[in-house]
Amino acid sequence: MSAERDAHTIVDTFDQALTSCSKLIEASDCSYSEQSINELVNLLNSISDSLISAPEQENEDSENVAIEILTRLHQHIALPSLKQEVIDALAFELPKAVARFACVSSRCLELAENVVDRFVERCSPRDMLSILCEALGSTTELFMVPGYFIPLLGGLIKVLVLIQRRHYEQVKTAVPVILNALETISSKSDDEDPEYEKLFHKAIGVANSIREVCLKLGAKDSEKLRALLSLYVLQIMVENSCESDILALVSVGMTSDILRCLPVVLELSGFLQHCELSYIGLITGFEVNLVLKLVPGDDCDDGMLCFSRVKLGAAIGVIWGYKTSEVAEAAKADLTVVIKKLQGNWTRRWEAIGMLKYIFSCANLPWELKKHAIRFLLCIMDGIVSHSYNDHGDLSMHVSTLYTSLQAIEMVIMYASDSELRRNAFSAFKKVLADIPTSIRFDVLRALIGNSDSSSMIGLLVDIVKEEMLLERTERNNSSPNAVLNSDVIRYASFWNPPVLELMEVLSALNLYRFILITESTGNSNHTGILCKDKLQKAYNEWLLPLRTLVTGTIAQNQRGDYDTSDMICALNPVELVLYRCIELVEEKLKHL
């Protein structure tokens, strides 16, 4: 009886405060009405705080109190006799307070949505847009759950289609707030919350409203608004595809329950055709860049920061279509045609590689998605029609992108737990390298080696250099002497040049040094300059002998120790063997100079 009496007391107190506040507003008593509204909001906030913090065994009582308060508030603002100035004054403060009650239960969430909808129906759309956006961006930690945001997003869905003027400006104000709210809630909330999926469907509802406004406007007037919708959809694609510790919905489906996430991805893909976005335009980044130009940001416009990952969203959208045929169908895309276009055009292919790097380098994306991105890349590279480049003048424009893309693939090679994915990623890495003309391939490899902090990756890269040198030597030996001498391209592109010796400072250097030394000696050549007396003497005095002292000293020290050093000695033995062979070869060469 005590709990029931307390509940009645709380509801009656609220009822009296609401009635008193409305009367003061109606009487145009500004000072008292403002104070009364503040008191009403504080009362509602204190009640919602206590209901959310109540022990689990009191959930039913908390829900009943919340239901009663929301019901009475809805009845009050729905009164035909209530003056507009009262509704407007209450609307400026109450939606945020009402949204807090939505966190109590699913039933309370429905009632909170009804209250917010009633305010939207009876107030100015432009005022409600500002009110709802402010509420979306100013919640507290206690209410950082999907239930709080759902009624507010539901209100925005209705508000956006009611706005009569300056549609682009109004939507551009709202979209960053929505995206930032989604990112915030996703980073704080538990993805097992039953309302989580509903939250993202509400976000898609906002996209539907923007599309509806676009359809009302003429093609010319809706161009910028459609571009804004494009960015919003691509960013939501990211929000739905990242791991649960950041942005949770689709990652859950990717790793456990695909049926849970597929409807959201399908809905998002359905917007692409309306936005005039194609898979070929997304995967090459061409259409994304066009859209970004149509939605310029001012010098002080922080709103554009919310679109910082739309290129990642574009790549994700295509990979989802590659993974699931239903998604491609929803986007009205033919992936067979897209892949053929990439295979047959090196510019588009390299642009696609540059877009895929956003997937490979994103730490929060699930490995399942990266696995399909690697397969997509292999599919492109395995079917290349030709490695001829008609316009060599444009190659330099793509070098930095190819370099960063290869670095992104390296992350998959190094950190994927799935051995098959690592193998496929390394295969894709080598195929991308092979697609780069020899004239710049060595420079790319040298930069990758110099900027890598992984000894294992450096070893793999040095082995690739060795393979390139073997291949080039074979091709040279199979060509006629005149063809080689007269070929400036071969000379310019050659790995057999002095810069290859710069790689001596990295792991696997001894093996590479021995390989070059033996090959140059056997072939009676000196393309790298390695056989010059000063080069041999420098390597011998400044590298090989000091390294021998270090290795032999380390082995001797470990052999004298009382602890198990077998692993250390086993690791150093191969180094010692190769080192002594290099010393022997250099000493032999120096004797004859």
N, C-alpha and C positions, 0 to 999 in steps of 0.2 A: 504493500500500500504506500510505503514511504517513497519508493522509486516512482510510482504512478503519480503521487501527489507532486513530487519534484518536477516531473515532466509537464504536468498541467501548469505548474507555476511558471516554468520557462516559457511555454507557449503563450500563456496569458500576458506575461511581461512583454514579449515580443509584439503581441497583438496591440497592446496599449501604446507601445512606442511607435508602431507603424501608424496607428490612427492619429496620435498626437502630432507626429511629424507631418502627415498629410494636411492636417488642419492648419498648421503654422505656415506651410508653403502656400496653401490656398488663400490664407489671409495676407499674403505678401509681406510677412514679417521677416525680412531678410536675415537679420542677425540671429534671431531665435530659430528660424527654420534651418539655417546652416549648422548651428550647434546641434539641433535636433537630429539632422541627417547624420552628423558625425557620431552622435550617441547611438543611433540606430545601427550604423555600420559596426561600431565597436561591440555592440551587444551581439550582433550576428556572428562576428568573428570570434568572440569569446565562446559562444555556444558551439560553433563548428570546431574550434580547437579542442574543446572538452569532449565532443562526440568522437572525434578521430582518435583522441588519446585514451578513450575509455577502455577498460579491460575487455577482453574478448567475450567473457560471459555476459557482458552488458550490451552486446551488439544489437540485439533485438530492440531494447529500450532506446538506444541511440538512433536506430533507424526510424522508430515511431515518432520520436521528437522531430527529426529532420523532415520526415514526410509531412507532418502536421504544419510545420513552419512554411515549407515550400508551397503546400496547398493553399494556406491562408494568404500568402503573398501573391500567388497567382490569381486567386479570387479577387483580391483587392485591386490589382492593376487592371483586371479585366472589367471592373465596374464601369458601365457606360456613363455613369454620372461623375466619374473622377475626371477632374479638369486636366487639360493637357500640360499645364505648367507643373502640376504635381508629378505626372508621369515622367516628364523630362527631367525634373530635379532628382527623382529617385533613380532614373536610368543612368545618371552620371556616376553613381556610387554603388548600386546594388548588384549589377551583373558579376563583378568580381567576388563579392561576398556570397552570392548564390552559387557560383561555381565551386566554392569550397565545400558546400553541402553535398555536391555531386559525388564526392569521394567517400561518402558513408556507405552507399550500397548501389546496386544496379537500379533499383526502383527510384532511389533519390536522384540518380543520374538522369533518368527519364523526366522526372518532375523539374529538375533544374533546367533541362533543355527547353521544357515548355515555358518556364518563366522567362528565359532569355529570348525565346521566340516571340513571346508576347510583347516584350520591350521593343523588339525589332519591328513588329507590326505597327506599333503605336507611336514610334519616335522617328525623327529624321534619320535617313540612311547614312548621311555623312557624319552626323553626330555619333551614331552607333558604331560606325567604322572606327572612329578614334577611340571610343570607349572600349570596344572589344579588343583592339590592338594593345591598348594600355594594360588591360587586364591580362592579356596573354604574356606580356613581358614583365610582369611584376608579381609573380607568385612567391611563396616562401617554401623552404625546404620541406616542411611538414606536408605540403600539398603538391609536391613534385611527383604526381602520379597522373596517368592518362585521364582519370575521371575529371580532374579539374579542367583540362584543356578541351575536352569533348564538347561541352555546351557552348563554349566560346567559339570554337571552330564552326559548330553548327549554326550559330548566329551569323558568322561571317559569310557562310554559304548563301544565306538568304539576303544579307545586306548588299553583297556585291552586285546582284542582279537588279537591285532596286535603285541603285545610283543612276542619276539622270545625266550628269555632266562630268567632264574631265575624268573619264573612265581610266585612262592609262595612268594618270598621276595618282589616283586613288588606289588602284591595284598595286602600283609600284610601292606605295607606302605600306600596304598590308603584307605583301609577299615576304619581305625580309623578316618581319616580325613572326610570321607563321613558321618559316624555315628555322629561325633561331630557337623558337619554342620547341619545335620537334627535336632538334639536336640536343637541347637542354634536357628534355624529358627522357630522351633515349639514353643519355649518359647517366641519368640518375635512377631511372625506374627499373623495376624487376620485369624482365620480358615474359615472365609467367603470368603477369597481370592479365585477367580475362578481357580487360577493356583495351589492351594494347592494339590488337588488330583493328578494333573499331576506330581508334585514334587515327590510324593511317588511312582508313577509308574516308574519314572526315576530311583529311588533307586532300584526298583525291576529289572529294566533293567540292572543295574550293576550286580545283582545276576545272571541274565541270561548269562551275559558275562563271569562271573567266571565259571558257569556251562559249558559253551561252551569250555573254556580252559581245564577244567577237562576232558571233553570227548576226547579232542585231545591227552591228555597225557595217558600213561599207568596207570593201576590200582595202581601200587606201587608208581609211581611218583605223582599221583594226590591225595594220601591219606591225606596229610597235607593240601593241597589246598581245598579239600572237607570239611575237618574239619573247616577250616576258613570260608568257605561258610555257614556251619551249624551255626556257631556263628553269622554271619552277618544276616542270615534269622531270627534267634530267637530274636536278638536284634531289628530288624525292627518290629517284631511282637509286641514288647513292645511299640516302637515308635508310632505304629498305634493304640494302644489300650488305651492309657492314656487320661485323661481329657484334655479339650481344652485349659486350662491355661498353660499346659506344652507341651503336645504332642497330636495333636488334631484330627486326621482323623477318626479313628474308633470310638472314644468316641461319636462323633456327630452321627454316624450311630447307635450306641448302644442306644442312648437316643431319637433319632428322626427319622432318615432316614436310615434304615438298608440297603437299596439298594445301598446307596452311598458307604458304606464301604465293603460290601461283596465281590466285585470283587478283592479288594486288599488282603483280608484275603485268598480268594481262591487261588490267585497266590502264596502267601507265603506258603500255605499248600502244594501246588504242588511240592515244592522243597524238602519236607521232605523225600520222598522215594529215590530221587536221593542222598540225603545226608546220606542215610541208617539210618534214624531216625524213630523210631516207637512210637506210642502213649504210649505203656507200658514202653518203655525206657525213654521217656520224662517225664511222670508223676511220675516215681520213681527216676528220676535224674541220673540213671545209665549211659545212653548214653551221657548225657550232660557232666558228669564228664570225660568220655572217650575222648570226643571231646576237652575238655579244656586241657587235658594232651597232646594232639597232637599238640596244638598251645601254646607252652610255651612262657613265657615272660622273657626277660632278667632282670637283677637287676635294670637297668635304663630304662626299657621299659614302658613308660606311655601309650603306645597304647593299652595295655590289659585292661585299665580302661574302655574303651568304651564297653567292654563285661561284665560289672559288673552286668547286669540284665538279662543275658541269661536264668537263671533258672526261673525267672519270665516269660520270653518269652515262655519257654517250657510248663509251666503250663497253660499259656493263650492259647497256640496253641491247647492243649487238650480240654480245656473248650469251645473254639469256636467250636470244633468238636462235643462236647456234646450238645451245643446249636443249631447248624445248621447241619443237615445231609449232606448238600452239601459240607461243609468244610471237614467232615470226609471222604467223598468219594474222595475228591481231594487229601487227605493225604493217600488214600488207607488203611484206618484203620477201624477195626471192633470194635466199642466201647463195644458191648455186651461181646465179648471175653476179652477185657481189664478189664472190671468191674468184671467179674467172676474170673479172675486171682488175682485181688486185694482182693476180698472177701475170697478167699480160701488160701491166704498166708499172715500171719501177718507181715512178714518182708517187703514185697512189699507194703502192706497196710500202714504201718507206714512211709515208704519212701514217699508214695504218699501224706500222710497227711503233711509231712515235705515240700513237693514241693508246696502244696496248700497254705501254710502259706504266701508265697510270694505274692499271690493275695490278701489275707485277710488283710495283713499289708501295702499294697501299697496305700498311701493316694490319689494318682492321678488317680486310676482306677475308672471307673464308677460303681455305685452300682448295675446296671443291670448285669454286668459281675460277681460281687461278689455273686449276688443272684444265678446265675447258678452254680457257684463254690460250694456254700453251698448245693445246690440240688444234685450235683454230689457226694459230700462227704456223704450226707445222703443215697444216693443210694448204695454207697459202704458199709456203716456201717449197713444198714438195712438187707443186704443180707449176712452177715458174716456166713461162714459155721461152723467155730469152733473157740473158744477162747483158744485152747490149744497151748502151746508154747513148741516146742520140744527142742529148744536149749536155755535154760535160761541163758547161759553164754553170749549171745549176747544182752540181754535186756538192759544192762547198756549203750551200744553204742547208743541207740535210745532215752534215757531218756531226754537229753537236747533238742533234736529236738522236741519231743512230748510236752515238756514244752513250748518252744517258739511258737509252732503251736497253742497250747491252748490259749496262750496270744494273738496271732493274731486273733483267733476266738472271743475272748473277745472284740476286737476292733469293730467287726461287731455287736456284741450284744449291745454294749454301744452307738455306733454312727450312726447306720442305722436309717433312718427316717421311713422306711417301717416296720410296726409292724409285718407283716408276716415274713419278713426277719429276724427280731430280734428273733422271736419265733423259726424259723427253725435253726438259728445259735445256739441258746441255746440248742435245741434238739441235734444238731450235736456235740456240746461241751460235753454234758453228754454221748453221745454214744462213743465218742473218749475216755473219761475218763473210761468208762466201759470196753473198750478194753484193758486197761492197767492192768496188774496183780495187785492184792491187795497188794502184797509185796512192790510195789513202788508207788501205787496210792495215799496213804496218804501223802507220801513225796512230790509228785507233787502238790497235793492240798495245802499242807502247804506252799510250795514255792509260789504258785499263790496268796494265801491270803497275805502272808508277803510282796510281791512285788507289790501289787495292791494299787493304790492311789484313787480308786473309792469306796466310801462307799456302793453304790448300788451293785457293783460287789462283794464286800467282803461279803455282806449280802447273796447273791445268793450262793457263795462258801461255806459259813458256813452252809447254809441249805443243801447243797449237803453232807457235812460231817455228818450232823445229819441223813440224809437219809441212808448213808452208815452204820452208827452205828446201826440204826434200823434194816436194812437188815441183818447185821452180827449177831446181837443178835437173830433175828428170826431163822437164819440158825443154830446157836449154840443150841438154845432151841429144835430145831427139830432133832438134832443129838443125838446119844447115848453118855452118859458120857465118856465111854471108848474111843470112836472115837475122841472126843474132846481132851481128855487128851493125847492120843497117836499121835495127829496130830501136828507135828512141824510147818507145813505150815500155819495152822490156827492161831497158836500162833504168828508166825512171822508176818503174814499178818494183824493181828487184828488192827482195829481202836481203840479198847478198851485197850489202853496203855497210860502210863503217858504223852507222847509227845502231846496228844490231848489237854491237859490243856494249852499248849503254845498258843493255839488259843484264849485264854481268853482276850487278849489285843485288839481284833478287834471288829468292830460293830457286833451286834447280839450275843455278848459273853454272855450276861445275859441269853438269851433263851437257848443257848447251855449248859451253866453251870447248869441251872435249869434242863434241860433234862437229863444231865449225872448224876446229883445228885439224881434225883428221880429214874432213871433207875437202878443205882448201888444199891441204898437203897432197892428198891423193889425186886431186884434179889439176894440180899444178896451177892453181889460181890464187888470187889474193884479193877477191872482190871486197871483203870486209876490212882489209888492211891488217888482219890478225897476225900475219907472218912477218910483218915489219920488225926489225930488230928492236927498235925502241918500244914497240907495243909488247913484244914478248918479254923484254927485260922489265918493263913496268909491271906487267901481270905477275911475273915471277917474284919480284922483290916486294911489291906493295900489296899483293893479294894472296898468292899461293903459299909462300913461305910463312907469312904471319898466320895464315889460316892453319897451316900444318902445326905450328907451335901451339895454337889454341886448342886444336882437336886432340893432339897427342897429350897435352897437359891435362885436358878434361878427362880423357880416358884413364890416364894414370891416377889422377886424383880419385876418381870413382872406384878404381880397382883397389885402392888402399883403404876405402871406407868400410865400416862394419855393417852397413845396411845394404839391402838388396838393390843393386844398380844394374841389373840385367837389362831392364828396359832402356836405360840411357845408353849403355854400351851397344845394344842391338841397333839403336837409332843412329849412333855415330859410325858404326862399322861401314855401312855403304858410303857414307860421306868420305871416310878415310880412304877407301879403295879408289874411288873416283879421283880424289884429290891427288894421291900418289901417281895415278896414271897421267893426270894432267901435268904434274911436275916432270915426270919422265919425258913426256912428249915435248915440253918446252925446252928442257935441257938438251934433248937430242937436236932440236932445231937450232938452238943457239950455238952448238958445236960447229955447225956447217955455215955459219954466217960470219 
